[in-house]
Amino acid sequence: MNQDIDSILRNWQYKQGIAQARLIQAQDGRQLIQLRVDLGLLQMETTGRPDGEKPHGHDTYCDYLREQVRLSRKDGQKFTLSEEQCQEADREFLQHYHRRMCWLALRQYERAVRDADHTLAFMDLVRRHAPNEEYLEAHEQYRGFVLFQRTQAAAALEVENNLPEQAVREIQGGLDKLRDFFVLYEREAEMDDDGMVRHLRQVEKALREQYQIDMTLEEQLQKAIADENYERAAELRDALKQQERA
């Protein structure tokens, strides 16, 4: 078997500052992702763990740790991540980061949302069971970035589905979660100057202008309640339910 990848790298030149990703088909027919990096390329699975491993028989290491948490609680013990578990958790965080970047570059927004949700859920587990503040802060500092990418992907997916108002709602929901993040770490004063926040607000403004969205159904509902126009509020609630079912 020829293990030299010179020809692959020669025909796929690295471009700094750009996420270069592509989908390929393996010899057995399954789909794989390749990400071009400075010194070569990364190849990842499209489902499960990006490296294709099954940690202790589980789909992800996060699933394995959830089981350890349940077992500890069953025994009446408090679960805290060990040094080895912290290292393995970091591996999975990094793998999903690489794949999430690929999905965004490939405009595979539903898959980007899925991987972002996995990372955020894993961050929640780490927040509850971190061995110390240093390890906790090392991960929490990236929560805002993951929320930002998830919001981008979710909004883009709604636009693809021809639901621009839903896209605006996704951005508003993402901004609310980012606000919670800034408040939790006493950085609320920094939020308006944050580049991610400014970008999302610019996207929201552009969507409103492009699709002539003055007020979303949710905003209209809030106004109707504030005006004590309860008949109109009931109509808007029904419209929201229909929109969510669509």
C-alpha positions in Angstrom: 0.0 0.0 0.0 1.3 3.4 -1.0 1.4 5.6 2.2 2.8 8.7 0.5 0.4 11.7 0.4 2.6 14.0 -1.5 0.3 14.0 -4.5 -2.7 14.9 -2.4 -1.0 17.8 -0.8 0.5 19.0 -4.0 -3.0 19.2 -5.6 -4.5 20.8 -2.6 -2.4 23.8 -1.6 -2.8 25.1 2.0 -4.2 28.7 2.3 -3.6 30.4 5.6 -6.6 31.8 7.4 -9.1 29.8 5.4 -10.9 26.6 6.6 -10.3 24.2 3.7 -12.5 21.2 3.9 -13.9 18.6 1.6 -16.0 15.4 1.6 -14.6 12.3 0.1 -15.6 8.7 -0.2 -13.6 5.9 1.4 -12.9 2.6 -0.3 -15.6 1.0 1.7 -18.1 3.6 0.5 -18.5 5.6 3.7 -18.2 9.4 3.6 -15.3 11.1 5.2 -14.2 14.7 5.8 -10.7 16.0 5.1 -9.4 19.3 6.5 -6.3 20.8 5.0 -3.8 22.0 7.6 -0.4 23.6 7.4 1.6 20.4 7.6 -0.8 18.0 5.9 -4.4 17.1 6.4 -6.8 15.7 9.0 -9.4 13.0 8.1 -12.5 12.6 10.1 -15.6 10.5 10.3 -18.9 12.3 9.6 -20.8 10.7 12.5 -20.0 9.7 16.0 -16.5 10.7 17.2 -14.5 12.3 14.5 -11.6 9.8 15.0 -14.1 6.9 14.7 -13.2 5.5 18.1 -15.7 4.1 20.6 -14.4 5.2 24.0 -15.1 2.3 26.4 -17.8 1.1 24.0 -19.6 4.5 23.9 -20.3 6.7 20.8 -18.4 9.6 22.5 -16.2 10.1 25.5 -18.8 12.5 26.8 -21.3 9.6 26.8 -18.8 7.5 28.7 -18.4 10.2 31.4 -22.1 10.6 31.7 -22.2 6.9 32.6 -19.5 7.4 35.2 -21.4 10.3 36.7 -24.5 8.1 37.0 -22.6 5.3 38.6 -21.0 7.6 41.1 -24.3 9.0 42.1 -25.7 5.5 42.4 -22.9 4.8 44.9 -23.6 8.1 46.7 -20.2 9.6 45.7 -19.4 12.9 44.1 -17.8 12.6 40.6 -14.8 14.6 39.7 -12.8 14.4 36.5 -9.4 12.7 36.9 -6.3 14.0 35.2 -6.6 11.2 32.6 -10.2 12.0 32.0 -9.5 15.7 31.5 -6.9 14.8 28.9 -9.4 12.6 27.0 -12.1 15.2 27.3 -9.7 17.7 25.7 -9.1 15.3 22.8 -12.8 15.1 22.1 -13.3 18.9 22.4 -10.5 19.4 19.8 -11.8 16.8 17.4 -15.3 18.3 17.4 -13.9 21.8 17.0 -12.1 20.6 13.8 -15.2 18.9 12.4 -17.4 21.9 13.3 -15.1 24.2 11.3 -15.4 21.8 8.4 -19.2 21.7 8.5 -19.3 25.5 8.5 -16.8 25.7 5.6 -18.9 23.1 3.7 -22.2 24.9 4.6 -23.4 21.8 6.2 -25.2 23.8 8.8 -27.4 21.1 10.4 -24.3 19.0 11.1 -22.5 22.1 12.5 -25.4 22.7 14.9 -25.2 19.1 16.0 -21.5 19.2 16.8 -21.9 22.5 18.5 -24.6 21.1 20.7 -22.4 18.2 21.6 -19.6 20.5 22.6 -21.9 22.7 24.7 -23.4 19.7 26.5 -19.8 18.4 27.2 -18.9 21.9 28.5 -21.9 21.7 30.9 -20.6 18.3 32.2 -17.1 19.7 32.7 -18.5 22.8 34.5 -20.2 20.5 36.9 -17.4 18.1 37.5 -14.1 19.9 36.8 -11.3 19.1 39.2 -10.3 22.7 39.7 -11.0 26.3 38.6 -8.1 26.4 36.3 -9.4 23.5 34.2 -12.9 24.9 34.3 -11.8 28.4 33.1 -9.7 26.9 30.3 -12.8 25.5 28.7 -15.4 28.1 29.7 -13.4 30.8 27.9 -14.5 29.2 24.6 -18.2 28.8 25.4 -19.0 32.2 23.8 -17.2 31.1 20.6 -19.1 27.8 20.4 -22.4 29.7 21.0 -21.5 32.1 18.3 -20.8 29.4 15.7 -23.9 27.5 16.7 -26.0 30.6 16.2 -24.4 31.3 12.8 -25.1 27.8 11.6 -28.7 27.7 13.0 -29.6 31.0 11.4 -28.0 30.0 8.0 -30.0 26.7 8.1 -33.2 28.6 8.5 -32.4 30.9 5.6 -31.6 27.8 3.5 -35.1 26.5 4.5 -36.6 29.8 3.3 -37.5 30.8 6.9 -35.8 34.2 7.4 -38.0 35.1 10.4 -36.9 31.9 12.1 -33.3 32.9 11.3 -33.8 36.2 13.1 -35.2 34.3 16.1 -32.2 32.0 16.1 -29.9 35.0 16.2 -31.9 36.6 19.0 -31.8 33.4 21.0 -28.1 33.1 20.5 -27.5 36.7 21.6 -29.6 36.0 24.7 -27.3 33.0 25.5 -24.2 35.1 24.9 -25.6 37.7 27.3 -26.1 35.0 29.9 -22.5 34.0 29.4 -21.2 37.5 29.8 -23.3 38.1 32.9 -22.2 34.8 34.5 -18.6 35.9 34.3 -19.3 39.5 35.1 -18.3 40.8 31.7 -21.6 42.3 30.7 -20.0 45.7 30.1 -17.8 44.1 27.4 -20.6 42.6 25.4 -21.5 45.5 23.1 -17.9 45.7 22.0 -17.4 42.0 21.4 -16.7 41.1 17.8 -19.0 38.1 17.8 -21.9 40.0 19.2 -21.4 42.8 16.7 -21.3 40.4 13.8 -24.5 38.6 14.8 -26.3 41.9 15.2 -25.1 42.9 11.7 -26.5 39.7 10.3 -29.8 40.2 12.0 -30.0 43.7 10.6 -29.2 42.5 7.1 -31.8 39.8 7.3 -34.5 42.2 8.4 -33.6 44.6 5.6 -33.3 41.9 2.9 -36.6 40.1 3.8 -38.4 43.2 5.0 -39.0 41.9 8.6 -40.2 44.7 10.7 -41.2 42.6 13.7 -41.1 38.9 14.1 -44.2 37.0 15.4 -42.5 36.7 18.8 -41.9 40.5 18.9 -45.4 41.2 17.8 -46.7 38.9 20.6 -44.6 40.7 23.2 -46.0 44.0 22.0 -49.6 42.7 22.1 -49.1 41.5 25.7 -47.6 44.9 26.7 -50.6 46.6 25.0 -53.0 44.3 26.8 -54.4 43.2 23.4 -55.0 39.7 24.5 -57.2 38.7 21.5 -54.3 39.6 19.2 -51.8 37.9 21.5 -53.9 34.6 21.3 -53.8 34.9 17.5 -50.1 35.4 17.5 -49.5 32.4 19.8 -51.4 30.2 17.4 -49.4 31.5 14.5 -46.1 30.8 16.5 -47.2 27.2 17.1 -48.0 26.7 13.4 -44.6 28.2 12.5 -42.8 25.8 15.0 -44.6 22.8 13.5 -43.8 23.8 9.9 
